[in-house]
C-alpha cells in the first residue's frame, strides 16, 4: 500500500498484536498465509507484534516479521530477539549479535511510514524463580521468566515525526511494572508524540499509573474467545489522541485479540 504524502491525511491506524508465534488455538498449527491474512485485515499503518518467531522449526522456519511486513505494505520494520535458540533445546537470552539464519524469538515493529531512527532497550531480567499465584490454583507456583526487550522508532508520519515503542513485559506481578518504568525513563527526551504499545501483562489502571502516559484504548483483549482482561495497550504522551473507538479484533490465530486504535494529532481534523 502506498504511503500517503504528508498533509494528505492525519489519521494513523496503530495496532498491537501478540501473535503466539503465529499459532492458532483451533488447530494448533502455524500457517504463514493465515498470519498474512490476519495482518492485512488489521490494515495498520504502524504495527507492534509480540511472541514473534524467526527461523524456528515450530513456525516452518519462517521469518514472521517479513511475512507481516509484506502483508501490510510496510516500508520499514525491525525484529528484535529476546531469546536465541529453540524451545526445548538451546534457549538463552539474545544479545543482538546472533548470526543471520539462527533461530530466535522476540518482538517486531513495522511501519508504512519511513523510520528516521531505531532504538533497542533490553529490560531488567528476573534472574531467579519467584512464587506467583495463578487464578484457581490452591497455592503459588515457583516460576522463572524470559528476557524482555523493547524496540522504538522515530517515524516520519503524515503530520510530522513521532515515536513508537513496542514491548512485551513480564507476567510476574511487580516485575513488569519495574520494566515499564525503566522503559519509559529510557524514552525520556525522545521526539513526541510518543506511543508505547504492546502486551504489558497488566491492567489499564496499572499501565497508565506506572507509565504516566494516557491510555488510547480501553477494551478487553484476553483471552481470545470471551476477553475479560486488557493485557494489550496503546499509551500516548504528547499531542496525539484517539480519533475513534478502539477495537479488539478476533483473528484466527493467537490467544489474544489484536488491539487497533485510529489516532490523530490533537487539535487537528483527521480528514484534513
C-alpha positions as CSV (number, residue, x, y, z in Angstrom):
1,X,0.0,0.0,0.0
2,X,1.5,3.4,-0.9
3,X,2.2,5.8,1.9
4,X,0.0,8.9,1.8
5,X,2.1,12.1,1.5
6,X,2.3,14.5,4.4
7,X,-0.8,16.6,4.7
8,X,-3.0,14.1,2.7
9,X,-4.5,12.6,5.9
10,X,-3.6,12.9,9.5
11,X,-5.2,9.7,10.6
12,X,-2.8,6.9,11.7
13,X,-4.0,3.3,12.5
14,X,-1.9,1.9,15.3
15,X,-2.2,-1.8,16.3
16,X,-0.6,-4.2,18.7
17,X,-0.9,-8.0,18.5
18,X,0.6,-10.8,20.5
19,X,0.6,-13.4,17.7
20,X,1.6,-16.5,19.8
21,X,4.3,-17.2,17.2
22,X,1.6,-17.4,14.5
23,X,-0.2,-20.5,16.1
24,X,-3.9,-20.9,16.0
25,X,-5.5,-22.5,19.1
26,X,-8.2,-24.0,16.8
27,X,-5.8,-26.5,15.1
28,X,-2.5,-25.9,16.9
29,X,-0.8,-25.1,13.7
30,X,1.3,-22.2,12.3
31,X,0.2,-21.1,8.8
32,X,2.0,-18.1,7.4
33,X,-0.8,-17.4,4.9
34,X,-3.2,-17.2,7.8
35,X,-0.9,-14.8,9.6
36,X,-0.6,-12.7,6.4
37,X,-4.3,-12.5,6.0
38,X,-4.8,-11.5,9.7
39,X,-2.3,-8.6,9.3
40,X,-4.0,-7.5,6.1
41,X,-7.3,-7.4,7.9
42,X,-5.9,-5.1,10.6
43,X,-4.9,-2.6,7.9
44,X,-2.5,-0.9,10.4
45,X,-0.1,1.9,9.5
46,X,2.1,1.0,12.5
47,X,2.0,-2.5,14.0
48,X,3.7,-3.9,17.1
49,X,4.0,-7.7,17.3
50,X,4.9,-9.8,20.3
51,X,5.9,-13.5,20.5
52,X,7.4,-13.5,17.1
53,X,9.5,-16.4,15.7
54,X,12.3,-16.2,13.2
55,X,13.8,-19.4,11.7
56,X,12.0,-21.6,14.2
57,X,11.1,-25.2,13.3
58,X,7.7,-24.8,15.1
59,X,6.8,-22.0,12.7
60,X,8.0,-23.5,9.4
61,X,11.4,-21.7,9.8
62,X,9.7,-18.6,8.5
63,X,10.6,-15.0,9.2
64,X,7.3,-14.0,10.7
65,X,8.3,-10.3,10.7
66,X,8.9,-10.4,6.9
67,X,5.6,-12.2,6.4
68,X,3.8,-9.4,8.3
69,X,5.7,-6.6,6.6
70,X,4.9,-7.8,3.2
71,X,1.2,-8.3,4.1
72,X,0.7,-4.8,5.5
73,X,2.9,-3.0,2.9
74,X,5.5,-1.8,5.5
75,X,8.3,0.3,4.2
76,X,10.4,-0.2,7.4
77,X,10.4,-3.0,10.0
78,X,12.7,-4.4,12.7
79,X,12.7,-7.7,14.5
80,X,14.4,-7.8,17.9
81,X,15.2,-11.1,19.5
82,X,14.7,-11.6,23.2
83,X,15.7,-15.3,23.1
84,X,18.0,-17.2,20.8
85,X,17.8,-20.9,20.1
86,X,14.8,-23.2,20.0
87,X,12.3,-24.0,22.8
88,X,13.2,-27.3,24.4
89,X,16.7,-27.1,23.1
90,X,19.3,-24.4,23.4
91,X,17.2,-21.4,24.7
92,X,19.1,-18.4,26.0
93,X,18.9,-14.7,26.3
94,X,19.6,-12.9,23.0
95,X,22.5,-10.5,22.8
96,X,21.8,-8.8,19.5
97,X,24.8,-10.4,18.0
98,X,23.1,-13.5,16.6
99,X,24.0,-14.7,13.2
100,X,21.5,-14.4,10.3
101,X,19.5,-17.6,9.9
102,X,19.8,-18.6,13.6
103,X,16.6,-19.4,15.4
104,X,15.2,-16.7,17.6
105,X,12.1,-15.3,19.2
106,X,11.1,-11.8,20.2
107,X,9.2,-8.7,19.1
108,X,8.8,-6.6,16.0
109,X,7.8,-3.1,15.0
110,X,6.5,-2.5,11.4
111,X,5.5,0.8,9.7
112,X,4.1,2.1,6.5
113,X,6.0,5.3,7.3
114,X,9.8,5.5,6.9
115,X,11.8,5.2,10.1
116,X,14.2,8.0,10.9
117,X,16.0,6.1,13.7
118,X,15.7,2.9,15.7
119,X,16.5,2.1,19.3
120,X,16.6,-1.2,21.2
121,X,16.1,-1.3,25.0
122,X,16.9,-4.5,26.9
123,X,14.8,-4.6,30.1
124,X,15.8,-5.8,33.6
125,X,15.8,-9.6,33.7
126,X,14.4,-11.7,36.5
127,X,17.3,-13.9,37.4
128,X,15.6,-16.2,39.9
129,X,12.4,-18.2,40.3
130,X,9.7,-16.5,42.3
131,X,6.3,-17.6,43.7
132,X,3.3,-16.5,41.6
133,X,-0.4,-17.1,42.4
134,X,-2.3,-18.3,39.3
135,X,-6.1,-17.9,39.2
136,X,-7.8,-21.1,40.5
137,X,-4.5,-22.6,41.9
138,X,-4.5,-23.7,45.6
139,X,-1.0,-22.4,46.2
140,X,1.6,-20.2,44.5
141,X,3.9,-21.8,41.9
142,X,7.6,-21.1,41.5
143,X,8.2,-19.6,38.1
144,X,11.0,-18.0,36.1
145,X,10.7,-15.5,33.3
146,X,12.2,-15.0,29.9
147,X,14.3,-12.0,28.9
148,X,12.3,-8.9,27.8
149,X,13.1,-6.2,25.3
150,X,11.6,-3.2,23.6
151,X,12.1,-1.6,20.2
152,X,11.4,2.1,19.4
153,X,11.5,4.1,16.2
154,X,11.1,7.7,15.2
155,X,8.7,7.6,12.2
156,X,8.2,10.2,9.6
157,X,4.4,10.3,9.7
158,X,1.7,12.2,7.7
159,X,1.7,15.0,10.3
160,X,5.4,15.0,11.1
161,X,7.8,12.9,13.1
162,X,6.6,10.8,16.1
163,X,8.0,8.0,18.2
164,X,6.5,4.5,18.6
165,X,7.8,1.8,21.0
166,X,6.7,-1.8,21.2
167,X,7.4,-4.3,24.0
168,X,6.3,-7.5,25.8
169,X,6.6,-7.2,29.6
170,X,6.9,-9.9,32.3
171,X,3.8,-11.6,33.6
172,X,5.4,-11.7,37.1
173,X,3.5,-9.2,39.3
174,X,5.6,-6.1,40.1
175,X,8.4,-7.1,37.8
176,X,6.5,-6.0,34.7
177,X,5.8,-2.6,36.4
178,X,9.5,-2.2,37.1
179,X,10.3,-3.0,33.4
180,X,7.7,-0.5,32.2
181,X,9.1,2.2,34.5
182,X,12.6,1.6,33.2
183,X,11.4,1.7,29.6
184,X,9.5,5.0,30.0
185,X,12.6,6.5,31.6
186,X,14.8,5.3,28.7
187,X,12.5,7.2,26.3
188,X,12.8,10.5,28.2
189,X,13.6,13.2,25.7
190,X,12.5,11.3,22.6
191,X,10.5,13.1,20.0
192,X,6.8,13.4,20.8
193,X,4.1,12.4,20.2
194,X,5.2,9.1,21.8
195,X,3.2,5.9,21.5
196,X,4.1,3.0,23.7
197,X,2.3,-0.3,22.9
198,X,2.4,-4.0,23.4
199,X,1.5,-6.8,25.7
200,X,2.2,-5.2,29.0
201,X,0.7,-8.1,31.1
202,X,-1.1,-5.7,33.4
203,X,-4.4,-3.9,33.6
204,X,-5.1,-0.5,32.2
205,X,-5.1,1.3,35.6
206,X,-1.6,0.0,36.5
207,X,-0.3,0.7,32.9
208,X,-1.2,4.4,33.0
209,X,-0.2,4.8,36.7
210,X,3.2,3.3,36.2
211,X,3.9,4.9,32.8
212,X,2.4,8.3,33.4
213,X,1.0,8.1,29.9
214,X,-2.6,8.3,28.6
215,X,-4.4,5.2,27.5
216,X,-5.8,5.5,24.0
217,X,-7.8,2.2,24.2
218,X,-9.9,0.6,26.9
219,X,-11.2,-2.8,25.9
220,X,-10.5,-6.4,27.0
221,X,-8.1,-8.3,24.8
222,X,-7.6,-11.6,26.6
223,X,-8.5,-14.5,26.5
224,X,-9.4,-14.8,22.8
225,X,-13.0,-16.1,22.9
226,X,-14.5,-14.1,25.7
227,X,-12.0,-11.5,26.8
228,X,-12.2,-10.2,30.4
229,X,-8.8,-8.6,30.8
230,X,-6.9,-5.9,28.9
231,X,-3.3,-7.0,28.8
232,X,-2.5,-5.3,25.5
233,X,-2.3,-1.5,25.5
234,X,-1.7,1.6,23.4
235,X,-0.4,4.5,25.6
236,X,0.5,8.0,24.5
237,X,2.3,11.1,25.6
238,X,2.2,14.4,23.7
239,X,-0.2,15.8,21.1
240,X,-1.9,12.6,20.0
241,X,-5.4,11.4,20.6
242,X,-7.7,8.5,19.6
243,X,-9.8,9.8,16.7
244,X,-12.3,6.9,17.0
245,X,-13.1,3.9,19.2
246,X,-10.5,1.2,19.7
247,X,-11.3,-2.3,18.5
248,X,-10.2,-5.6,19.9
249,X,-10.2,-7.8,16.8
250,X,-10.6,-11.5,17.0
251,X,-8.4,-13.2,14.4
252,X,-7.9,-16.9,13.6
253,X,-4.6,-17.2,15.5
254,X,-3.2,-16.5,18.9
255,X,-4.8,-16.5,22.4
256,X,-5.0,-12.7,22.4
257,X,-7.1,-10.3,20.3
258,X,-5.3,-7.6,18.3
259,X,-5.9,-4.1,19.6
260,X,-6.4,-1.4,16.9
261,X,-6.7,2.4,17.5
262,X,-7.2,5.2,15.0
263,X,-5.1,8.2,16.1
264,X,-4.6,11.8,15.0
265,X,-2.7,14.8,16.3
266,X,-4.7,16.6,19.0
267,X,-6.5,19.7,17.7
268,X,-6.2,18.6,14.1
269,X,-9.1,17.4,11.9
270,X,-8.2,13.8,10.9
271,X,-9.7,14.2,7.5
272,X,-7.8,17.4,6.7
